[in-house]
Amino acid sequence: MRKPETIESLYLDFDGFFASVMQQAMPALRGRPVGVIPFESDAADSTVVIACSKEAKAMGCQNVMPVPEARRICPEIVLVTQRPDLFRRAHNTLLNEIACEIPIETVKSIDELCCRLDPGDRRAPEDLADRLKHRISENVGPYITCSIGFAANRLLAKTACKMDKPNGTTIWHPGDMPAPLLSVPLEDISGIGARLQVRLERAGITSMQELLATQPKQLRNLWGNVNGERMWYALHGYDVKAVPTSRGMYGHGRVLSPGWRTPDKAEACSRLLLMKAARRMRRDGYYARRLYLWLDIRGRGWFGEHTLPSVHDDHACLAALKTIWARARHQIGRKSQIIRVGVTLLDLVPARNRQLDLLTDDDDACQRWETLTHTIDGLNSRFGKRVVTLGEWTPPPGGFTGGKIAFTRIPSAEDFW
């Protein structure tokens, strides 16, 4: 495996992306501690701050913090409802500006991306960072800032990127390694989660210095797969190529407002979420063989699943969801308060690989429902909004059902219909 002798990767992370975009769009928020909440509600204390601004973080607030706790830590915090459509437009605009300076290798999430450096940029990384920051400030706005890391490979560049937030630039030249890495806590390395950290501690590895002193096969054994060995080589500055990934699931979740926490309302919301997930799945050319429903009830969770015969039409998906909900209602009780609901379509099969289910012998019916579903998709696409649905369509308060932005998914325009 090749070990670069100079920096080759750039990693860029926008600082407090959601809150910064809101501050750029709304002058009244600038310079103030801002917390972004999932929906507008008279009972804001019953929800969470899903993202906070640099000013709020400086006061001790964190992402995914209950609103009462955020208000206790920072009484001056200003709560604003998220605007996924604005975030999507800002994301695309920022990508266009960055691409004018350097080709983007991979968009990792709504607020992170990485690039490969050409020989000129390897010689002058500070100049490239300054050009990127200046272009964003001048053409998009000065309240959206980014932190940039340079290193021999993507993992090291990402780690370096976090070292000088916000609005910092960190350069880890291969000749200086591993000294800058030694002070980094293990939990700050992408790919080392809480469970893996426990495994490392049991093996006597509690610091970066101890992790670097291991051997590739040792980490492979601790990880239980080849990713441990890849981690060793990446931390030691080798050019570790990203492994191609394939789609594993389609799903959506929703925090429910207080008036929508009954089983009836939660089921209605899950129908919308499922139809949006199924449409994304069809758009990408997949069928699903399993449906998963999860409910977050005060003090506990509930999970149910249903096996599917390789389907992607709304009728089959909704029928399976109804079956799971019948089971859920029996087990959770009709007075349960459901805080969050989510659906997931998984065990995916590419359309070209789909096989008929000989045991059910219902392919003619499936074909008719698929034809109807594709007709509905076509009509909605033609008019640029949802004009036809299969059954009732009652969006919950707050809007943007199924169009909410996760850090690892950027919705398309039609996800907001």
Secondary structure as a PSIPRED ss2 file (coil, helix, strand):
# PSIPRED VFORMAT (PSIPRED V4.0)

   1 M C   1.000  0.000  0.000
   2 R C   1.000  0.000  0.000
   3 K C   1.000  0.000  0.000
   4 P C   1.000  0.000  0.000
   5 E C   1.000  0.000  0.000
   6 T C   1.000  0.000  0.000
   7 I C   1.000  0.000  0.000
   8 E C   1.000  0.000  0.000
   9 S E   0.000  0.000  1.000
  10 L E   0.000  0.000  1.000
  11 Y E   0.000  0.000  1.000
  12 L E   0.000  0.000  1.000
  13 D E   0.000  0.000  1.000
  14 F E   0.000  0.000  1.000
  15 D C   1.000  0.000  0.000
  16 G C   1.000  0.000  0.000
  17 F H   0.000  1.000  0.000
  18 F H   0.000  1.000  0.000
  19 A H   0.000  1.000  0.000
  20 S H   0.000  1.000  0.000
  21 V H   0.000  1.000  0.000
  22 M H   0.000  1.000  0.000
  23 Q H   0.000  1.000  0.000
  24 Q H   0.000  1.000  0.000
  25 A H   0.000  1.000  0.000
  26 M C   1.000  0.000  0.000
  27 P H   0.000  1.000  0.000
  28 A H   0.000  1.000  0.000
  29 L H   0.000  1.000  0.000
  30 R C   1.000  0.000  0.000
  31 G C   1.000  0.000  0.000
  32 R C   1.000  0.000  0.000
  33 P C   1.000  0.000  0.000
  34 V E   0.000  0.000  1.000
  35 G E   0.000  0.000  1.000
  36 V E   0.000  0.000  1.000
  37 I E   0.000  0.000  1.000
  38 P C   1.000  0.000  0.000
  39 F C   1.000  0.000  0.000
  40 E C   1.000  0.000  0.000
  41 S C   1.000  0.000  0.000
  42 D C   1.000  0.000  0.000
  43 A C   1.000  0.000  0.000
  44 A H   0.000  1.000  0.000
  45 D H   0.000  1.000  0.000
  46 S H   0.000  1.000  0.000
  47 T C   1.000  0.000  0.000
  48 V E   0.000  0.000  1.000
  49 V E   0.000  0.000  1.000
  50 I C   1.000  0.000  0.000
  51 A E   0.000  0.000  1.000
  52 C E   0.000  0.000  1.000
  53 S C   1.000  0.000  0.000
  54 K H   0.000  1.000  0.000
  55 E H   0.000  1.000  0.000
  56 A H   0.000  1.000  0.000
  57 K H   0.000  1.000  0.000
  58 A H   0.000  1.000  0.000
  59 M C   1.000  0.000  0.000
  60 G C   1.000  0.000  0.000
  61 C C   1.000  0.000  0.000
  62 Q C   1.000  0.000  0.000
  63 N C   1.000  0.000  0.000
  64 V C   1.000  0.000  0.000
  65 M E   0.000  0.000  1.000
  66 P E   0.000  0.000  1.000
  67 V H   0.000  1.000  0.000
  68 P H   0.000  1.000  0.000
  69 E H   0.000  1.000  0.000
  70 A H   0.000  1.000  0.000
  71 R H   0.000  1.000  0.000
  72 R H   0.000  1.000  0.000
  73 I H   0.000  1.000  0.000
  74 C C   1.000  0.000  0.000
  75 P C   1.000  0.000  0.000
  76 E C   1.000  0.000  0.000
  77 I C   1.000  0.000  0.000
  78 V E   0.000  0.000  1.000
  79 L E   0.000  0.000  1.000
  80 V E   0.000  0.000  1.000
  81 T E   0.000  0.000  1.000
  82 Q C   1.000  0.000  0.000
  83 R C   1.000  0.000  0.000
  84 P H   0.000  1.000  0.000
  85 D H   0.000  1.000  0.000
  86 L H   0.000  1.000  0.000
  87 F H   0.000  1.000  0.000
  88 R H   0.000  1.000  0.000
  89 R H   0.000  1.000  0.000
  90 A H   0.000  1.000  0.000
  91 H H   0.000  1.000  0.000
  92 N H   0.000  1.000  0.000
  93 T H   0.000  1.000  0.000
  94 L H   0.000  1.000  0.000
  95 L H   0.000  1.000  0.000
  96 N H   0.000  1.000  0.000
  97 E H   0.000  1.000  0.000
  98 I H   0.000  1.000  0.000
  99 A H   0.000  1.000  0.000
 100 C C   1.000  0.000  0.000
 101 E C   1.000  0.000  0.000
 102 I C   1.000  0.000  0.000
 103 P C   1.000  0.000  0.000
 104 I C   1.000  0.000  0.000
 105 E C   1.000  0.000  0.000
 106 T E   0.000  0.000  1.000
 107 V E   0.000  0.000  1.000
 108 K E   0.000  0.000  1.000
 109 S E   0.000  0.000  1.000
 110 I C   1.000  0.000  0.000
 111 D C   1.000  0.000  0.000
 112 E E   0.000  0.000  1.000
 113 L E   0.000  0.000  1.000
 114 C E   0.000  0.000  1.000
 115 C E   0.000  0.000  1.000
 116 R E   0.000  0.000  1.000
 117 L C   1.000  0.000  0.000
 118 D C   1.000  0.000  0.000
 119 P H   0.000  1.000  0.000
 120 G H   0.000  1.000  0.000
 121 D H   0.000  1.000  0.000
 122 R H   0.000  1.000  0.000
 123 R H   0.000  1.000  0.000
 124 A C   1.000  0.000  0.000
 125 P H   0.000  1.000  0.000
 126 E H   0.000  1.000  0.000
 127 D H   0.000  1.000  0.000
 128 L H   0.000  1.000  0.000
 129 A H   0.000  1.000  0.000
 130 D H   0.000  1.000  0.000
 131 R H   0.000  1.000  0.000
 132 L H   0.000  1.000  0.000
 133 K H   0.000  1.000  0.000
 134 H H   0.000  1.000  0.000
 135 R H   0.000  1.000  0.000
 136 I H   0.000  1.000  0.000
 137 S H   0.000  1.000  0.000
 138 E H   0.000  1.000  0.000
 139 N H   0.000  1.000  0.000
 140 V C   1.000  0.000  0.000
 141 G C   1.000  0.000  0.000
 142 P C   1.000  0.000  0.000
 143 Y C   1.000  0.000  0.000
 144 I C   1.000  0.000  0.000
 145 T C   1.000  0.000  0.000
 146 C E   0.000  0.000  1.000
 147 S E   0.000  0.000  1.000
 148 I E   0.000  0.000  1.000
 149 G E   0.000  0.000  1.000
 150 F E   0.000  0.000  1.000
 151 A E   0.000  0.000  1.000
 152 A C   1.000  0.000  0.000
 153 N C   1.000  0.000  0.000
 154 R H   0.000  1.000  0.000
 155 L H   0.000  1.000  0.000
 156 L H   0.000  1.000  0.000
 157 A H   0.000  1.000  0.000
 158 K H   0.000  1.000  0.000
 159 T H   0.000  1.000  0.000
 160 A H   0.000  1.000  0.000
 161 C H   0.000  1.000  0.000
 162 K H   0.000  1.000  0.000
 163 M H   0.000  1.000  0.000
 164 D H   0.000  1.000  0.000
 165 K C   1.000  0.000  0.000
 166 P C   1.000  0.000  0.000
 167 N C   1.000  0.000  0.000
 168 G C   1.000  0.000  0.000
 169 T E   0.000  0.000  1.000
 170 T E   0.000  0.000  1.000
 171 I E   0.000  0.000  1.000
 172 W C   1.000  0.000  0.000
 173 H C   1.000  0.000  0.000
 174 P H   0.000  1.000  0.000
 175 G H   0.000  1.000  0.000
 176 D H   0.000  1.000  0.000
 177 M C   1.000  0.000  0.000
 178 P C   1.000  0.000  0.000
 179 A H   0.000  1.000  0.000
 180 P H   0.000  1.000  0.000
 181 L H   0.000  1.000  0.000
 182 L C   1.000  0.000  0.000
 183 S C   1.000  0.000  0.000
 184 V C   1.000  0.000  0.000
 185 P C   1.000  0.000  0.000
 186 L H   0.000  1.000  0.000
 187 E H   0.000  1.000  0.000
 188 D H   0.000  1.000  0.000
 189 I C   1.000  0.000  0.000
 190 S C   1.000  0.000  0.000
 191 G C   1.000  0.000  0.000
 192 I C   1.000  0.000  0.000
 193 G C   1.000  0.000  0.000
 194 A H   0.000  1.000  0.000
 195 R H   0.000  1.000  0.000
 196 L H   0.000  1.000  0.000
 197 Q H   0.000  1.000  0.000
 198 V H   0.000  1.000  0.000
 199 R H   0.000  1.000  0.000
 200 L H   0.000  1.000  0.000
 201 E H   0.000  1.000  0.000
 202 R H   0.000  1.000  0.000
 203 A C   1.000  0.000  0.000
 204 G C   1.000  0.000  0.000
 205 I C   1.000  0.000  0.000
 206 T C   1.000  0.000  0.000
 207 S C   1.000  0.000  0.000
 208 M H   0.000  1.000  0.000
 209 Q H   0.000  1.000  0.000
 210 E H   0.000  1.000  0.000
 211 L H   0.000  1.000  0.000
 212 L H   0.000  1.000  0.000
 213 A C   1.000  0.000  0.000
 214 T C   1.000  0.000  0.000
 215 Q C   1.000  0.000  0.000
 216 P H   0.000  1.000  0.000
 217 K H   0.000  1.000  0.000
 218 Q H   0.000  1.000  0.000
 219 L H   0.000  1.000  0.000
 220 R H   0.000  1.000  0.000
 221 N H   0.000  1.000  0.000
 222 L H   0.000  1.000  0.000
 223 W H   0.000  1.000  0.000
 224 G C   1.000  0.000  0.000
 225 N C   1.000  0.000  0.000
 226 V H   0.000  1.000  0.000
 227 N H   0.000  1.000  0.000
 228 G H   0.000  1.000  0.000
 229 E H   0.000  1.000  0.000
 230 R H   0.000  1.000  0.000
 231 M H   0.000  1.000  0.000
 232 W H   0.000  1.000  0.000
 233 Y H   0.000  1.000  0.000
 234 A H   0.000  1.000  0.000
 235 L H   0.000  1.000  0.000
 236 H C   1.000  0.000  0.000
 237 G C   1.000  0.000  0.000
 238 Y C   1.000  0.000  0.000
 239 D C   1.000  0.000  0.000
 240 V C   1.000  0.000  0.000
 241 K C   1.000  0.000  0.000
 242 A C   1.000  0.000  0.000
 243 V C   1.000  0.000  0.000
 244 P C   1.000  0.000  0.000
 245 T C   1.000  0.000  0.000
 246 S C   1.000  0.000  0.000
 247 R C   1.000  0.000  0.000
 248 G C   1.000  0.000  0.000
 249 M E   0.000  0.000  1.000
 250 Y E   0.000  0.000  1.000
 251 G E   0.000  0.000  1.000
 252 H E   0.000  0.000  1.000
 253 G E   0.000  0.000  1.000
 254 R E   0.000  0.000  1.000
 255 V E   0.000  0.000  1.000
 256 L C   1.000  0.000  0.000
 257 S C   1.000  0.000  0.000
 258 P H   0.000  1.000  0.000
 259 G H   0.000  1.000  0.000
 260 W H   0.000  1.000  0.000
 261 R C   1.000  0.000  0.000
 262 T C   1.000  0.000  0.000
 263 P H   0.000  1.000  0.000
 264 D H   0.000  1.000  0.000
 265 K H   0.000  1.000  0.000
 266 A H   0.000  1.000  0.000
 267 E H   0.000  1.000  0.000
 268 A H   0.000  1.000  0.000
 269 C H   0.000  1.000  0.000
 270 S H   0.000  1.000  0.000
 271 R H   0.000  1.000  0.000
 272 L H   0.000  1.000  0.000
 273 L H   0.000  1.000  0.000
 274 L H   0.000  1.000  0.000
 275 M H   0.000  1.000  0.000
 276 K H   0.000  1.000  0.000
 277 A H   0.000  1.000  0.000
 278 A H   0.000  1.000  0.000
 279 R H   0.000  1.000  0.000
 280 R H   0.000  1.000  0.000
 281 M H   0.000  1.000  0.000
 282 R H   0.000  1.000  0.000
 283 R H   0.000  1.000  0.000
 284 D C   1.000  0.000  0.000
 285 G C   1.000  0.000  0.000
 286 Y E   0.000  0.000  1.000
 287 Y E   0.000  0.000  1.000
 288 A E   0.000  0.000  1.000
 289 R E   0.000  0.000  1.000
 290 R E   0.000  0.000  1.000
 291 L E   0.000  0.000  1.000
 292 Y E   0.000  0.000  1.000
 293 L E   0.000  0.000  1.000
 294 W E   0.000  0.000  1.000
 295 L E   0.000  0.000  1.000
 296 D E   0.000  0.000  1.000
 297 I E   0.000  0.000  1.000
 298 R C   1.000  0.000  0.000
 299 G C   1.000  0.000  0.000
 300 R E   0.000  0.000  1.000
 301 G E   0.000  0.000  1.000
 302 W E   0.000  0.000  1.000
 303 F E   0.000  0.000  1.000
 304 G E   0.000  0.000  1.000
 305 E E   0.000  0.000  1.000
 306 H E   0.000  0.000  1.000
 307 T E   0.000  0.000  1.000
 308 L E   0.000  0.000  1.000
 309 P E   0.000  0.000  1.000
 310 S E   0.000  0.000  1.000
 311 V E   0.000  0.000  1.000
 312 H C   1.000  0.000  0.000
 313 D C   1.000  0.000  0.000
 314 D H   0.000  1.000  0.000
 315 H H   0.000  1.000  0.000
 316 A H   0.000  1.000  0.000
 317 C H   0.000  1.000  0.000
 318 L H   0.000  1.000  0.000
 319 A H   0.000  1.000  0.000
 320 A H   0.000  1.000  0.000
 321 L H   0.000  1.000  0.000
 322 K H   0.000  1.000  0.000
 323 T H   0.000  1.000  0.000
 324 I H   0.000  1.000  0.000
 325 W H   0.000  1.000  0.000
 326 A H   0.000  1.000  0.000
 327 R H   0.000  1.000  0.000
 328 A H   0.000  1.000  0.000
 329 R H   0.000  1.000  0.000
 330 H H   0.000  1.000  0.000
 331 Q H   0.000  1.000  0.000
 332 I H   0.000  1.000  0.000
 333 G C   1.000  0.000  0.000
 334 R C   1.000  0.000  0.000
 335 K C   1.000  0.000  0.000
 336 S C   1.000  0.000  0.000
 337 Q C   1.000  0.000  0.000
 338 I E   0.000  0.000  1.000
 339 I E   0.000  0.000  1.000
 340 R E   0.000  0.000  1.000
 341 V E   0.000  0.000  1.000
 342 G E   0.000  0.000  1.000
 343 V E   0.000  0.000  1.000
 344 T E   0.000  0.000  1.000
 345 L E   0.000  0.000  1.000
 346 L E   0.000  0.000  1.000
 347 D E   0.000  0.000  1.000
 348 L E   0.000  0.000  1.000
 349 V E   0.000  0.000  1.000
 350 P E   0.000  0.000  1.000
 351 A H   0.000  1.000  0.000
 352 R H   0.000  1.000  0.000
 353 N H   0.000  1.000  0.000
 354 R C   1.000  0.000  0.000
 355 Q C   1.000  0.000  0.000
 356 L C   1.000  0.000  0.000
 357 D C   1.000  0.000  0.000
 358 L C   1.000  0.000  0.000
 359 L C   1.000  0.000  0.000
 360 T C   1.000  0.000  0.000
 361 D C   1.000  0.000  0.000
 362 D C   1.000  0.000  0.000
 363 D H   0.000  1.000  0.000
 364 D H   0.000  1.000  0.000
 365 A H   0.000  1.000  0.000
 366 C H   0.000  1.000  0.000
 367 Q H   0.000  1.000  0.000
 368 R H   0.000  1.000  0.000
 369 W H   0.000  1.000  0.000
 370 E H   0.000  1.000  0.000
 371 T H   0.000  1.000  0.000
 372 L H   0.000  1.000  0.000
 373 T H   0.000  1.000  0.000
 374 H H   0.000  1.000  0.000
 375 T H   0.000  1.000  0.000
 376 I H   0.000  1.000  0.000
 377 D H   0.000  1.000  0.000
 378 G H   0.000  1.000  0.000
 379 L H   0.000  1.000  0.000
 380 N H   0.000  1.000  0.000
 381 S H   0.000  1.000  0.000
 382 R H   0.000  1.000  0.000
 383 F H   0.000  1.000  0.000
 384 G C   1.000  0.000  0.000
 385 K C   1.000  0.000  0.000
 386 R C   1.000  0.000  0.000
 387 V C   1.000  0.000  0.000
 388 V C   1.000  0.000  0.000
 389 T C   1.000  0.000  0.000
 390 L C   1.000  0.000  0.000
 391 G C   1.000  0.000  0.000
 392 E C   1.000  0.000  0.000
 393 W C   1.000  0.000  0.000
 394 T C   1.000  0.000  0.000
 395 P C   1.000  0.000  0.000
 396 P C   1.000  0.000  0.000
 397 P C   1.000  0.000  0.000
 398 G C   1.000  0.000  0.000
 399 G C   1.000  0.000  0.000
 400 F C   1.000  0.000  0.000
 401 T C   1.000  0.000  0.000
 402 G C   1.000  0.000  0.000
 403 G C   1.000  0.000  0.000
 404 K C   1.000  0.000  0.000
 405 I C   1.000  0.000  0.000
 406 A E   0.000  0.000  1.000
 407 F C   1.000  0.000  0.000
 408 T C   1.000  0.000  0.000
 409 R E   0.000  0.000  1.000
 410 I C   1.000  0.000  0.000
 411 P C   1.000  0.000  0.000
 412 S C   1.000  0.000  0.000
 413 A H   0.000  1.000  0.000
 414 E H   0.000  1.000  0.000
 415 D H   0.000  1.000  0.000
 416 F H   0.000  1.000  0.000
 417 W C   1.000  0.000  0.000
